[in-house]
Amino acid sequence: MTNDEDALEKRPGGLLLEAPADGPGALNCVGVWLRERLRAGQPSELSRLLAAEDTNALLAARLTEHGLANWGKTIAAARDDVVHTIAVKAPIRWLAAHLALASVTADLVHSYFGLVEDLLTLSGDTNAAFTAALVGGQGNSNGDMLLLALQARMAMLLQAGPYARLRQLSEARADAPIGTRDLWPGPYDVMIGDGWAHHAAAILRPQDYLEMMSAFPPSFQHAAAAHLGHLASDQIERLFATSPRVFSKEGTPLGPVLLFGLIGALESALEAGDAVAAETIQDRYLAAVLARGDGAWIARSWLQQLFWRRPSRRASRANSDTAAQQRYTTGTTARLAGRIEPLGGALQAWAMAEEPLWQVDRVLAEAVIVELHAGAEAAAGHLAQAIKDGLVTDTGRMAALANTGAEADLIGRVLSAVPSPEAWFESLWLATYPARERLRFDPYRDETNPAYPSLIWALRGLNACGERPGLLAPFWTRLAEAVFETQLTDPRGTTLLGPLAPICQALVQIGAAMADRDLLDADALAHFMRDQLAPTPDHAALWLAARSAMRGETALGIGRRVGAESLAAAIAAGVAQDDRRGTNAQLGKDQRADLLAFTARL
């Protein structure tokens, strides 16, 4: 940024400037002129009028006729400022700011909103500063008028061309129930202007404003909420307290979703701010939420969203701070779960009411609540039961093997704290046998194989049991048996794009690290690797994963146990065929060379 641009960025808005000479007279004269144009249906954006030679001259002449010659010269000079540099001089900024105030406090109608937006662009004032001046000047006297005008403005926008698709979708889903996808803002939600009007209406008439907004599609409610994140904390608390019911007593969404858009807007600010201050603010908001009749359902949905979004869903945000997001997610999860009672027998109905892909997020949210109220064993039982009930798909579960993330943290923490993670897995594996066997004979059936979430979560538990080394070897060995069993029985077990390939790699990588530290008998790992022996690129990649987790001598010892000649031939054949795989799955040049050098040493 240049020095001129920096100075322009820091210039005060028009509301902070002192009135120029003859300011009130010019304000009245220009205001009358603009309203005349509005009533006649003529363009009334002051920036366009100042930039155009003919209208600029008309306004300058009118000011001169009313004895305001100096203002006429100021208006004439402003044309070059607006056209070339946007460096609008102080008198014009003052005039624009106070014209905007006058437009709102006079006979406000929805057609004035575009004029106010344009005037605020000229004045350089923020929505928050303008709203503070507006509310401070009129108190509650014009709240009803503003609300009616805003309602008309929103209805007009909904019928406008840019929002035709949104309107059509809304009409098509008019009789459809509100779902979770409607509660939270999406990455491509509409953007609407008039932030000053939403600010002022939310301050002056919070309950009426929220009731009015609940009649509009969720995307419009979320767009409005994006304007409200900069309200004072007490004003936001008032919105939480006065909103119409968001959920029925049974937890069914009813339609007013603006609060969730507001939570989404707040989260970004809280993530970026001071951690202690953010926790204090958030506790106040949570208290306001939980004081409501449907507060527990709002908090439960908030908790579910923390699992749903995951850091990768927010990675596109500019300058995103993943570490700050992780701290925020961890702290918020604990504070929410500690304030909600477990659903108990009502969990099944709540989870089944969700779309199948997102049922697992409700399972995970409930697991945190159960863990905080009843301990790790109860939470582990809850997780196992959810897999047995078919509420956990394999889609997206590989993220649970990562070292960070809400799901990974939860699964690792819970399973590493139970007396025997191996016993937890064994019980689950036996209970899911009928479902796994059924899928063996009907591979095209639209049903999740419980083997995959069982194995993924168990591997995460194994990876988190580092402080209990005595549990590791038998647990790994049992998981290796289960992986091999799945390879033999599931038709998807041998496909390159199936979920078992990354599971197998994770098992080998963990096993290699354990063998390298003498926590796993080398024969156990060699036995599994011998079962995997095949002249394929996938098998070569499996050895690459193993070598990344152990020293070279350890890898050579295990390779010789598998069989030096047969292993060397299999890896060589796999490397030779590697270019047949998709570009993203292919080994790098150095990786191929490393594997061939490894086989030469066998």
C-alpha positions as CSV (number, residue, x, y, z in Angstrom):
1,M,0.0,0.0,0.0
2,T,1.4,3.4,-1.0
3,N,1.5,6.3,1.4
4,D,-1.4,8.0,-0.4
5,E,-3.5,4.8,-0.1
6,D,-2.5,4.4,3.5
7,A,-3.6,7.9,4.3
8,L,-6.9,7.3,2.4
9,E,-7.5,4.1,4.4
10,K,-7.1,5.9,7.7
11,R,-9.2,9.0,6.9
12,P,-12.1,9.6,9.3
13,G,-15.7,8.9,8.1
14,G,-18.0,11.8,7.4
15,L,-19.8,11.4,10.7
16,L,-16.6,12.4,12.6
17,L,-16.1,15.6,10.7
18,E,-17.2,19.0,11.9
19,A,-19.9,20.7,9.8
20,P,-18.4,22.9,7.1
21,A,-19.5,26.5,6.6
22,D,-23.1,26.6,5.4
23,G,-23.3,22.9,5.9
24,P,-26.9,22.7,7.1
25,G,-28.1,24.8,4.2
26,A,-26.3,22.6,1.7
27,L,-27.6,19.5,3.4
28,N,-31.2,20.6,3.1
29,C,-30.8,21.8,-0.5
30,V,-29.1,18.6,-1.8
31,G,-31.5,16.4,0.3
32,V,-34.6,18.0,-1.4
33,W,-33.0,17.6,-4.8
34,L,-32.2,13.9,-4.2
35,R,-35.8,13.1,-3.0
36,E,-37.2,14.9,-6.0
37,R,-35.3,12.6,-8.2
38,L,-36.3,9.5,-6.2
39,R,-40.0,10.4,-6.5
40,A,-39.6,11.0,-10.2
41,G,-37.9,7.6,-10.7
42,Q,-34.6,9.1,-11.8
43,P,-31.2,7.9,-10.8
44,S,-30.4,9.3,-7.3
45,E,-27.0,7.8,-6.4
46,L,-24.9,10.9,-5.4
47,S,-21.6,9.3,-6.5
48,R,-23.0,8.9,-10.1
49,L,-24.5,12.4,-10.1
50,L,-21.3,14.0,-9.0
51,A,-19.3,12.1,-11.6
52,A,-21.6,12.9,-14.5
53,E,-20.9,16.4,-16.1
54,D,-24.6,17.3,-16.7
55,T,-26.0,16.3,-13.3
56,N,-23.0,17.7,-11.5
57,A,-23.6,21.1,-13.2
58,L,-27.3,21.0,-12.3
59,L,-26.6,20.4,-8.6
60,A,-23.9,23.1,-8.5
61,A,-26.3,25.5,-10.2
62,R,-29.0,24.8,-7.7
63,L,-26.7,25.4,-4.7
64,T,-25.6,28.7,-6.3
65,E,-29.2,29.7,-6.8
66,H,-29.9,29.1,-3.1
67,G,-27.0,31.4,-2.1
68,L,-24.6,28.6,-1.5
69,A,-22.0,29.6,-4.2
70,N,-19.0,28.1,-2.3
71,W,-20.9,24.8,-2.1
72,G,-21.6,25.0,-5.8
73,K,-17.8,25.2,-6.4
74,T,-17.2,22.3,-4.0
75,I,-19.7,20.1,-5.9
76,A,-18.1,21.1,-9.2
77,A,-14.6,20.3,-7.9
78,A,-15.8,16.9,-6.6
79,R,-16.4,15.6,-10.1
80,D,-12.7,14.9,-10.7
81,D,-12.3,13.4,-7.2
82,V,-15.0,10.9,-7.8
83,V,-14.0,10.0,-11.3
84,H,-10.3,9.7,-11.0
85,T,-9.1,9.1,-7.4
86,I,-12.1,8.3,-5.2
87,A,-10.2,10.6,-2.7
88,V,-13.4,12.4,-1.8
89,K,-12.8,15.7,0.1
90,A,-13.9,16.2,3.7
91,P,-16.9,18.5,2.9
92,I,-18.4,15.9,0.5
93,R,-17.8,13.1,3.0
94,W,-19.6,15.2,5.7
95,L,-22.5,16.0,3.3
96,A,-22.9,12.3,2.3
97,A,-22.9,11.0,5.9
98,H,-25.6,13.5,7.0
99,L,-27.6,13.0,3.9
100,A,-27.7,9.3,4.7
101,L,-28.9,10.1,8.3
102,A,-31.5,12.4,6.9
103,S,-32.7,9.8,4.4
104,V,-33.4,7.3,7.2
105,T,-35.0,9.6,9.7
106,A,-37.3,11.3,7.2
107,D,-40.1,9.5,5.2
108,L,-38.1,6.3,4.8
109,V,-39.3,3.8,2.2
110,H,-37.4,0.8,0.8
111,S,-36.5,2.6,-2.4
112,Y,-34.2,4.9,-0.3
113,F,-31.9,1.9,0.8
114,G,-29.8,2.1,-2.4
115,L,-29.3,5.8,-1.9
116,V,-28.2,5.3,1.7
117,E,-25.7,2.6,0.6
118,D,-24.3,4.9,-2.0
119,L,-24.0,7.8,0.5
120,L,-22.1,5.6,3.0
121,T,-19.7,4.6,0.3
122,L,-19.0,8.3,-0.3
123,S,-18.8,9.2,3.4
124,G,-16.4,6.3,4.3
125,D,-18.4,5.4,7.4
126,T,-18.8,1.8,8.5
127,N,-22.2,0.2,9.1
128,A,-21.5,0.1,12.8
129,A,-20.6,3.8,13.0
130,F,-23.6,4.8,11.0
131,T,-25.9,2.6,13.0
132,A,-24.6,4.1,16.3
133,A,-25.3,7.6,15.0
134,L,-28.7,6.6,13.7
135,V,-29.8,4.8,16.8
136,G,-28.4,7.5,19.1
137,G,-30.2,10.2,17.2
138,Q,-33.6,8.7,17.0
139,G,-33.8,6.3,19.9
140,N,-36.8,4.0,19.4
141,S,-39.0,6.5,17.7
142,N,-38.5,5.3,14.2
143,G,-37.9,1.6,14.8
144,D,-41.3,0.5,13.5
145,M,-40.9,2.6,10.3
146,L,-37.4,1.1,9.7
147,L,-38.6,-2.4,10.3
148,L,-41.4,-2.1,7.8
149,A,-39.1,-0.5,5.2
150,L,-36.6,-3.3,5.7
151,Q,-39.2,-5.9,5.3
152,A,-40.3,-4.4,2.0
153,R,-36.7,-4.1,0.9
154,M,-36.0,-7.8,1.6
155,A,-39.2,-8.9,-0.2
156,M,-38.1,-6.7,-3.2
157,L,-34.6,-8.3,-3.2
158,L,-36.1,-11.8,-3.1
159,Q,-38.1,-11.0,-6.3
160,A,-35.1,-9.4,-8.0
161,G,-33.2,-11.1,-10.9
162,P,-30.0,-11.9,-9.1
163,Y,-31.9,-14.0,-6.5
164,A,-34.2,-15.8,-9.0
165,R,-32.6,-19.1,-8.4
166,L,-32.8,-18.7,-4.6
167,R,-36.5,-17.8,-4.9
168,Q,-37.2,-20.8,-7.1
169,L,-35.4,-23.2,-4.7
170,S,-37.3,-21.7,-1.8
171,E,-40.6,-22.1,-3.6
172,A,-39.8,-25.7,-4.6
173,R,-39.0,-26.6,-1.0
174,A,-41.9,-24.6,0.5
175,D,-43.5,-27.7,2.0
176,A,-40.2,-29.6,2.8
177,P,-39.1,-29.7,6.4
178,I,-36.2,-27.6,7.5
179,G,-33.0,-29.7,7.7
180,T,-29.6,-29.4,9.2
181,R,-28.1,-28.1,5.9
182,D,-30.5,-25.1,6.3
183,L,-29.4,-24.2,9.8
184,W,-25.8,-23.2,9.0
185,P,-24.5,-20.8,6.4
186,G,-22.9,-22.5,3.4
187,P,-19.8,-21.3,1.5
188,Y,-21.9,-20.0,-1.4
189,D,-24.7,-18.3,0.4
190,V,-26.1,-15.1,-1.0
191,M,-24.7,-11.7,-0.1
192,I,-27.0,-8.8,0.5
193,G,-26.3,-5.2,1.4
194,D,-28.1,-2.8,3.7
195,G,-26.0,-3.9,6.7
196,W,-26.8,-0.6,8.5
197,A,-30.5,-1.3,8.3
198,H,-30.1,-4.8,9.8
199,H,-27.9,-3.4,12.5
200,A,-30.4,-0.7,13.4
201,A,-33.5,-3.0,13.3
202,A,-31.8,-5.6,15.4
203,I,-30.9,-3.0,18.0
204,L,-34.2,-1.1,18.0
205,R,-36.7,-4.0,17.6
206,P,-34.8,-7.2,18.2
207,Q,-37.7,-9.5,18.7
208,D,-39.8,-8.1,15.8
209,Y,-36.7,-8.1,13.6
210,L,-36.0,-11.8,14.2
211,E,-39.7,-12.7,13.6
212,M,-39.7,-10.7,10.4
213,M,-36.5,-12.4,9.2
214,S,-37.8,-15.9,9.9
215,A,-40.3,-15.6,7.0
216,F,-37.4,-15.4,4.5
217,P,-35.4,-18.4,3.1
218,P,-32.5,-19.6,5.3
219,S,-29.9,-18.2,2.9
220,F,-31.4,-14.7,3.3
221,Q,-31.4,-15.1,7.1
222,H,-27.7,-16.2,7.0
223,A,-26.8,-13.3,4.8
224,A,-28.4,-10.9,7.2
225,A,-26.6,-12.5,10.1
226,A,-23.3,-11.9,8.4
227,H,-24.0,-8.2,9.0
228,L,-24.7,-8.6,12.7
229,G,-21.4,-10.1,13.9
230,H,-20.0,-6.7,14.9
231,L,-22.9,-5.8,17.2
232,A,-22.0,-5.3,20.9
233,S,-22.0,-8.4,22.9
234,D,-25.0,-7.4,25.0
235,Q,-27.0,-6.7,21.8
236,I,-26.1,-10.2,20.5
237,E,-27.1,-11.7,23.8
238,R,-30.5,-10.0,23.4
239,L,-30.9,-11.5,19.9
240,F,-30.2,-15.0,21.4
241,A,-32.8,-14.4,24.1
242,T,-35.6,-12.9,22.0
243,S,-35.5,-15.1,18.9
244,P,-38.6,-17.2,18.1
245,R,-38.2,-20.9,18.8
246,V,-35.7,-22.5,16.6
247,F,-36.6,-26.1,17.5
248,S,-39.7,-28.0,18.7
249,K,-39.6,-29.8,22.0
250,E,-38.6,-32.9,20.0
251,G,-35.6,-31.2,18.4
252,T,-37.2,-30.5,14.9
253,P,-36.0,-27.3,13.2
254,L,-38.9,-24.8,12.8
255,G,-37.5,-22.2,10.4
256,P,-35.9,-19.2,12.3
257,V,-32.2,-20.0,11.5
258,L,-30.7,-16.5,11.8
259,L,-29.1,-17.4,15.2
260,F,-27.0,-20.1,13.5
261,G,-25.8,-17.6,11.0
262,L,-24.9,-15.3,13.8
263,I,-23.0,-18.1,15.6
264,G,-21.1,-18.8,12.4
265,A,-20.1,-15.1,12.1
266,L,-19.1,-15.0,15.7
267,E,-16.9,-18.1,15.5
268,S,-14.5,-16.4,13.0
269,A,-14.1,-13.4,15.3
270,L,-13.6,-15.6,18.4
271,E,-11.0,-17.8,16.6
272,A,-8.9,-14.8,15.7
273,G,-9.1,-13.0,19.1
274,D,-7.5,-13.4,22.5
275,A,-8.3,-16.9,23.8
276,V,-9.2,-15.8,27.4
277,A,-11.4,-13.0,26.1
278,A,-13.1,-15.3,23.6
279,E,-13.9,-17.9,26.3
280,T,-15.5,-15.2,28.5
281,I,-17.6,-13.8,25.6
282,Q,-18.6,-17.3,24.5
283,D,-19.7,-18.3,28.0
284,R,-22.1,-15.3,28.0
285,Y,-23.5,-16.3,24.7
286,L,-23.9,-19.9,25.9
287,A,-25.7,-18.7,29.0
288,A,-28.2,-16.7,26.8
289,V,-28.7,-19.7,24.6
290,L,-29.3,-22.3,27.4
291,A,-31.7,-20.0,29.1
292,R,-34.1,-20.5,26.2
293,G,-36.7,-23.3,26.1
294,D,-35.0,-24.8,23.1
295,G,-31.5,-23.9,24.2
296,A,-30.3,-27.5,24.7
297,W,-31.2,-28.3,21.0
298,I,-29.4,-25.2,19.8
299,A,-26.3,-26.1,21.8
300,R,-26.5,-29.7,20.6
301,S,-26.7,-28.6,16.9
302,W,-23.8,-26.2,17.5
303,L,-21.8,-29.1,18.9
304,Q,-22.7,-31.3,15.9
305,Q,-21.6,-28.5,13.5
306,L,-18.1,-28.5,15.2
307,F,-17.7,-32.1,14.1
308,W,-19.2,-31.6,10.7
309,R,-17.2,-28.6,9.5
310,R,-13.7,-30.0,10.3
311,P,-10.6,-27.8,9.6
312,S,-10.5,-28.8,5.9
313,R,-14.0,-27.4,5.3
314,R,-12.7,-24.0,6.3
315,A,-9.3,-24.2,4.6
316,S,-10.4,-21.9,1.8
317,R,-10.8,-18.9,4.2
318,A,-8.2,-16.3,3.5
319,N,-5.3,-16.3,6.1
320,S,-6.9,-19.1,8.0
321,D,-5.1,-20.1,11.2
322,T,-5.6,-23.8,11.5
323,A,-4.0,-23.9,15.0
324,A,-6.4,-21.2,16.2
325,Q,-9.4,-23.0,14.8
326,Q,-8.3,-26.2,16.5
327,R,-8.0,-24.4,19.9
328,Y,-11.4,-22.8,19.4
329,T,-13.0,-26.1,18.4
330,T,-11.5,-28.0,21.3
331,G,-12.5,-25.4,23.9
332,T,-16.0,-24.8,22.5
333,T,-16.7,-28.6,22.3
334,A,-15.9,-29.0,25.9
335,R,-17.9,-26.0,27.0
336,L,-21.0,-27.1,25.0
337,A,-20.9,-30.7,26.0
338,G,-20.5,-29.9,29.7
339,R,-23.8,-27.9,29.6
340,I,-26.0,-30.5,27.8
341,E,-27.5,-33.6,29.3
342,P,-27.1,-36.9,27.4
343,L,-30.1,-37.9,25.2
344,G,-30.1,-41.5,26.4
345,G,-32.8,-43.5,24.6
346,A,-33.8,-40.5,22.4
347,L,-30.4,-40.6,20.6
348,Q,-31.5,-43.1,18.0
349,A,-34.4,-41.0,16.8
350,W,-32.3,-37.8,16.8
351,A,-29.5,-39.4,14.7
352,M,-31.9,-41.1,12.3
353,A,-33.6,-37.8,11.6
354,E,-30.4,-36.5,10.1
355,E,-29.2,-37.2,6.5
356,P,-27.3,-40.5,6.5
357,L,-23.9,-38.9,5.7
358,W,-24.1,-36.6,8.7
359,Q,-25.6,-39.0,11.2
360,V,-22.1,-39.7,12.4
361,D,-21.7,-36.1,13.5
362,R,-24.6,-36.5,15.8
363,V,-23.1,-39.7,17.1
364,L,-19.8,-37.9,17.8
365,A,-21.5,-34.9,19.4
366,E,-23.4,-37.2,21.8
367,A,-20.2,-39.2,22.5
368,V,-18.5,-36.1,23.9
369,I,-21.6,-35.4,26.1
370,V,-21.6,-39.0,27.4
371,E,-17.9,-38.9,28.0
372,L,-18.1,-35.7,30.2
373,H,-21.2,-37.0,32.1
374,A,-20.5,-40.7,32.4
375,G,-16.9,-41.4,31.5
376,A,-14.8,-43.0,28.7
377,E,-16.3,-46.5,29.0
378,A,-19.8,-45.2,28.5
379,A,-18.7,-43.1,25.6
380,A,-16.9,-46.1,24.0
381,G,-20.0,-48.2,24.4
382,H,-22.0,-45.4,22.7
383,L,-19.6,-45.3,19.8
384,A,-19.7,-49.1,19.3
385,Q,-23.5,-49.1,19.5
386,A,-23.7,-46.4,16.8
387,I,-21.7,-48.6,14.4
388,K,-23.9,-51.6,15.2
389,D,-27.0,-49.5,14.5
390,G,-25.6,-48.5,11.1
391,L,-25.3,-44.8,12.0
392,V,-21.6,-44.5,11.0
393,T,-20.6,-44.7,7.4
394,D,-17.0,-45.2,6.1
395,T,-17.2,-42.0,4.2
396,G,-14.8,-39.4,5.6
397,R,-13.6,-41.6,8.5
398,M,-10.0,-41.7,7.4
399,A,-9.7,-38.2,8.9
400,A,-10.0,-39.9,12.3
401,L,-6.5,-41.4,11.8
402,A,-5.0,-37.9,11.7
403,N,-3.3,-36.5,14.8
404,T,-5.6,-33.4,14.9
405,G,-9.3,-32.8,14.4
406,A,-12.4,-33.1,16.6
407,E,-13.2,-36.7,15.6
408,A,-9.6,-37.9,15.9
409,D,-9.2,-36.3,19.3
410,L,-12.4,-37.8,20.6
411,I,-11.8,-41.4,19.4
412,G,-8.2,-41.4,20.5
413,R,-9.1,-40.0,23.9
414,V,-12.0,-42.3,24.6
415,L,-10.5,-45.6,23.4
416,S,-7.1,-45.0,25.0
417,A,-8.8,-44.5,28.4
418,V,-10.9,-47.7,28.5
419,P,-9.5,-50.7,30.4
420,S,-9.0,-52.8,27.2
421,P,-9.4,-51.2,23.7
422,E,-8.8,-54.7,22.3
423,A,-11.8,-56.1,24.1
424,W,-13.9,-53.1,22.9
425,F,-12.9,-53.9,19.3
426,E,-13.4,-57.7,19.7
427,S,-16.9,-57.2,21.1
428,L,-17.8,-54.8,18.2
429,W,-16.3,-57.1,15.6
430,L,-18.3,-60.1,16.8
431,A,-21.5,-58.0,17.0
432,T,-21.1,-56.8,13.4
433,Y,-20.5,-60.3,11.9
434,P,-24.0,-60.8,10.6
435,A,-23.9,-57.4,8.7
436,R,-20.4,-58.0,7.4
437,E,-21.3,-61.5,6.2
438,R,-24.5,-60.3,4.5
439,L,-22.6,-57.8,2.5
440,R,-20.3,-60.5,1.3
441,F,-23.0,-62.0,-0.8
442,D,-24.7,-58.7,-1.9
443,P,-21.9,-56.2,-2.8
444,Y,-24.1,-53.7,-4.5
445,R,-26.5,-53.2,-1.6
446,D,-26.7,-49.6,-0.4
447,E,-25.5,-50.4,3.1
448,T,-22.4,-49.4,4.9
449,N,-20.0,-52.2,5.8
450,P,-19.4,-51.8,9.6
451,A,-15.9,-53.2,9.2
452,Y,-14.5,-50.0,8.0
453,P,-15.6,-47.5,10.7
454,S,-14.8,-50.3,13.3
455,L,-11.2,-50.7,11.9
456,I,-10.6,-46.9,11.5
457,W,-11.7,-46.0,15.0
458,A,-9.8,-48.9,16.5
459,L,-6.6,-47.9,14.7
460,R,-7.0,-44.4,16.0
461,G,-7.4,-45.9,19.5
462,L,-4.3,-48.0,18.9
463,N,-2.3,-45.0,17.8
464,A,-3.3,-43.1,21.0
465,C,-2.3,-45.9,23.4
466,G,1.4,-45.0,23.4
467,E,1.5,-44.5,27.1
468,R,0.1,-48.1,27.7
469,P,2.7,-50.1,25.7
470,G,1.5,-53.4,27.2
471,L,-1.7,-53.1,25.2
472,L,-0.2,-52.4,21.8
473,A,1.1,-55.8,20.5
474,P,-2.1,-57.9,21.1
475,F,-4.3,-55.0,19.9
476,W,-2.3,-54.6,16.7
477,T,-2.3,-58.3,16.1
478,R,-6.0,-58.6,16.4
479,L,-6.6,-55.6,14.1
480,A,-4.2,-57.2,11.5
481,E,-6.3,-60.4,11.6
482,A,-9.5,-58.3,11.1
483,V,-8.0,-56.4,8.2
484,F,-7.0,-59.7,6.5
485,E,-10.4,-61.2,7.2
486,T,-12.1,-58.1,5.5
487,Q,-9.8,-58.4,2.5
488,L,-11.0,-62.0,2.1
489,T,-14.7,-61.5,2.6
490,D,-15.6,-58.0,1.3
491,P,-15.8,-57.7,-2.5
492,R,-14.5,-54.1,-2.2
493,G,-11.5,-55.2,-0.2
494,T,-9.2,-55.5,-3.2
495,T,-10.3,-52.5,-5.2
496,L,-7.8,-49.6,-5.5
497,L,-10.4,-47.0,-4.7
498,G,-11.9,-48.9,-1.8
499,P,-11.5,-47.8,1.8
500,L,-9.4,-50.8,2.8
501,A,-6.2,-49.6,1.1
502,P,-5.6,-46.6,3.4
503,I,-6.6,-48.7,6.4
504,C,-4.0,-51.3,5.5
505,Q,-1.4,-48.6,5.0
506,A,-2.2,-47.1,8.4
507,L,-2.0,-50.5,10.1
508,V,1.4,-51.2,8.5
509,Q,2.8,-47.8,9.4
510,I,1.8,-48.1,13.0
511,G,3.1,-51.7,13.1
512,A,6.4,-50.7,11.6
513,A,6.9,-47.9,14.2
514,M,6.1,-50.4,17.0
515,A,8.5,-53.1,15.6
516,D,11.2,-50.5,15.3
517,R,10.8,-49.8,19.0
518,D,10.5,-53.5,20.0
519,L,6.9,-53.0,21.0
520,L,5.8,-55.6,18.3
521,D,7.4,-58.9,17.4
522,A,9.0,-58.5,14.0
523,D,7.5,-61.9,13.0
524,A,3.9,-60.5,13.6
525,L,4.5,-57.7,11.1
526,A,6.3,-60.0,8.7
527,H,3.4,-62.5,8.8
528,F,1.0,-59.7,7.8
529,M,3.2,-58.4,5.1
530,R,3.6,-62.0,3.7
531,D,-0.2,-62.2,3.5
532,Q,-0.2,-59.0,1.4
533,L,2.5,-60.1,-1.0
534,A,1.5,-59.3,-4.6
535,P,3.2,-57.9,-7.7
536,T,1.2,-54.7,-7.6
537,P,1.8,-51.0,-7.2
538,D,-0.3,-51.0,-4.0
539,H,2.0,-53.6,-2.4
540,A,5.0,-51.5,-3.3
541,A,3.3,-48.5,-1.7
542,L,2.7,-50.6,1.4
543,W,6.4,-51.2,1.8
544,L,7.1,-47.5,1.3
545,A,4.7,-46.7,4.2
546,A,6.5,-49.3,6.3
547,R,9.9,-48.0,5.5
548,S,8.9,-44.4,6.4
549,A,8.2,-45.6,10.0
550,M,11.3,-47.7,10.8
551,R,15.0,-47.8,10.4
552,G,16.5,-49.4,7.3
553,E,18.0,-52.4,9.2
554,T,14.6,-53.2,10.8
555,A,12.9,-53.1,7.4
556,L,15.5,-55.4,5.9
557,G,15.0,-57.9,8.7
558,I,11.3,-57.9,8.2
559,G,11.7,-58.1,4.4
560,R,14.0,-61.2,4.8
561,R,11.4,-62.8,7.0
562,V,8.8,-62.3,4.3
563,G,11.2,-63.8,1.7
564,A,13.9,-61.8,0.0
565,E,13.6,-63.3,-3.5
566,S,9.8,-63.2,-3.7
567,L,9.5,-59.7,-2.1
568,A,12.1,-58.2,-4.4
569,A,10.3,-59.6,-7.4
570,A,6.9,-58.3,-6.1
571,I,8.2,-54.8,-5.4
572,A,10.0,-54.6,-8.8
573,A,6.9,-55.7,-10.6
574,G,4.8,-53.1,-8.7
575,V,7.2,-50.3,-9.4
576,A,7.2,-51.2,-13.1
577,Q,3.4,-51.0,-13.2
578,D,3.1,-47.9,-11.1
579,D,2.5,-45.6,-14.1
580,R,-0.8,-47.3,-14.7
581,R,-2.3,-45.8,-11.6
582,G,-3.8,-42.4,-11.5
583,T,-1.4,-39.4,-11.4
584,N,-2.2,-38.6,-7.8
585,A,-1.6,-42.1,-6.6
586,Q,1.7,-42.7,-8.5
587,L,5.0,-43.0,-6.6
588,G,7.6,-40.3,-7.1
589,K,10.8,-40.8,-8.9
590,D,12.8,-40.8,-5.6
591,Q,10.3,-43.2,-4.0
592,R,10.7,-45.7,-6.8
593,A,14.5,-45.5,-6.6
594,D,14.3,-46.0,-2.8
595,L,12.2,-49.1,-3.1
596,L,14.5,-50.6,-5.8
597,A,17.5,-49.9,-3.7
598,F,15.8,-51.6,-0.7
599,T,15.2,-54.7,-2.7
600,A,18.8,-54.8,-3.9
601,R,19.9,-54.9,-0.3
602,L,17.6,-57.8,0.6
